[in-house]
Amino acid sequence: MKPFDRASCCMKSASASAFVAGRGQPGKMHCLPREDEMSAETNEVFIICAVDSLEIGGAKGFSLLRIEDGESRPFRIVVVRMGNSDFVGYVNACPHAGVWLNIGAGEFFSPDGAFLKCGRHGALFDIETGLCVDGPCKDKALEPVKLAVLDGDVCVCDIALEDDEPGDPFADLDDTMEIMIHPN
């Protein structure tokens, strides 16, 4: 992917995929802010996946690496496609016990598909807002992830993620071949 530069924003690709909450309802995102709306707080945009890789009404989990205090740490998110270009994203952790929503059977939704569901304790979350409507964490909410749809890609915004463009693994090696002989 080529760099995306708009105001203080630059595009990179991330080693996984994620989507975020935007303006309006908590947890709901439509598009990247216009250039005149971007502030110094807007940092980087990371491509998570193509819009078409998620079916309408579907959800997908992504394992990313978030940079915190100069170190890479696991950062798991879930992205739900609500409509053609409507996505919501949340940190994939139940506010009750911190376990992944899709733990166990690997499903994100309640049997009727109306709610996101914690696979461990059965808490139910409103898909658009992330608010727990039933279960041990009632009235708490999933942590939203800021998303944007840009040029047919779902992107995570304003979160420092590790790039998936690794450097040359042989850059530190010289041109000589190393041979190891092991005695029998």
N, C-alpha and C positions, 0 to 999 in steps of 0.2 A: 504494500500500500504506500502511496506517496504521502508525504506530510500534508496535513491540513492546517492552515494557518489563518485564523480569523481573530483579530485583536490579540489577546493573550492566550489563545487556544491553539493547541497543536494536536494532530491526530497520529496515533500509533496503533499498532495491533497488539492485542493482549493474548496471553496464552490460554484464554478460555473465553467465556462469554457472560455478559451481565446486562441488566437494564435498570433504569432508574425512575424515581419519582420526580415530577416537575411541578409546574404551577397548577393552581386550581385545587382539585381534590388532593388530599394527601395520597401519595403513592401513584398518582396518574401523571403520565408524561406524554407529550405529543411531539415536540420538536426542539431543536437546539435554539437557544435564544438568538434573536437578531443581533447583528453586530453592534447596534447602538444600545442594546440591553446588556451586553457582556461587561463584566466588571473585572477588577484585578483579582477577585476571588475565583474566577473561572480559570482553571488550569489546563488539564489535559483531557482529551477525548480518546478512548480506546475502543477499537472495533471488537465486538464480542462474537457476533455471527451475522449471517445474512438474514434479512427480514423473512425471506421465503423458507428458511430452515425451520421455522416454527409455524405450526398450523394454527389457524384461528381457534381460540378456545383451548389451546395447548399450553403446557408449561415445560420448561427444561431447566435443569440445574447446571451450574458452571462452577468449576473450581479454578479460582484465580490466585494470583500471588499479589498481595497488597504490601506496599512499602510503608512501614511504620518505624519511626526512630532509626531510619537508615537500614533496616533489616526487612527481608521478605518474609511474610507470614501468610499462611493459608487464608483465603477469603472466598467463602462459598456463597453463591447467590442463586436465586431462582427468578426466572423471567417468565411472565405470562403474557401471551398475545391475546388481547381483548377484541381487536378488530383489525381492519386492514393495516393501519399504522399506529394503533394504540397498544402500548405495552406498559406493564408495571413490573417493577423489580424490587426484590427484597433480599436482605441478608438471609441466607438459608439457615436460620436458627430460631427455634421456638423461644419466646421470652420467658416461658415457665422454667425450662431446664437447659436451654441452650443446645438441644439436640437438633439434628437436621429434620426438616419437615418430612422428607421422603425416607426417613429411616425405616427399616423393616421391609415392607413390600415395595418400596421404591416409588410410590404414588404420591403426588402432591395434592390431589383433590379428594373431597368427600365423595362417597359413592354416587351421589346425584350430580356431582360436578359443580355445585353451587358455591362451594367454599374451598379455600386452601385448608389442609388438615395436617396436624402434627401426627406422625405415624407412631409415636410413643404413647402419648396420653390422650389423643383424640381431640385436642383443642381445635376449634373451627375459627377461621379468619375470613373476614370480608375480603374478597379478591381486590376490589378497587382501593380500599383504604388500609388494609392490613390489620384492622382492628379485630381483636379476639371477641367473638360474639357468644362463645360457649366453651367451657372447659376451665382448667385450673388457672389460666392466666386471663380470665375474662376482664375486659376493659383495658388490657395492655395491647400493644401493637407490635407488629413486625417492623424491623428497621428498614425504611425505604432506601433504595439505591437509585441515584439519579441517572436516568437514561435519555438517549436521544436517538432519533432515526435520521441518518444522514446518508444520502446516495445509495439507498437500498441496504444499508447495514444498521444493525442495532449496536449502539455504543454506550459505554459507561462514561460518565462525566465526573469531573472534580474529585476523583479518587486516584491516588498515585498507585499505579499497577506496574508490575514488572513486564518489560517488553518480551515478546516471544521471538524477537530477532536476535538469536544468540550470535555471539562473535564466532570467529573461526576457531574451532577447537584445536587446531594445529599451529596457531599463530606463535605460541611460545616454544615450539619445538624447532630444533635446528634441522639442517638437511641430511644429517647422518642417520642411518638406521640403527636402532638399538636392538641387540640380540641378547637373549637370556638363555643360558644353558643350564639345565637342571640335571643333576646326577641321578642315575637310576638306583 
